[in-house]
Amino acid sequence: MNAEIEITVLKRLLFEDLVEQYGAHPWEPCERLSEGQKFVSRGANMPDGFCSWAWTDIQKYVLTLARGGNMIGSKPGMTVACCSDGYRPVVFLLRRVKGEGNQ
């Protein structure tokens, strides 16, 4: 059984130096997500309204946590991961929700 995983947006970053040097136009931090925004993955599936690009980057961590695994270097049942946008990455807290199938 897969545990539910709570996904919280911790930070939206913007590397202005990289945008200035390599970007084709000005960028703002990710406009799709907001700091503090929460989502819940059920059955290790992408939550409704979540960014599909970010999901591609974090789904392996969600699946590991949902199946009861832990990440080396992180507290049990949680980890921090981010999307791979080189100009404006978003950092997420992934946390296994207590309940059936959890430790």
BELTA-V283404 format. One record per helix or strand of 3 or more residues. SS is the DSSP state (H for helix, E for strand). FROM is the first residue (numbers start at 0). TO is the last residue. If there is no record, write none. Layout:
ss->SS from->FROM to->TO
ss->SS from->FROM to->TO
//
This chain:
ss->E from->4 to->11
ss->H from->15 to->21
ss->E from->37 to->40
ss->H from->51 to->65
ss->E from->77 to->81
ss->E from->89 to->95
//
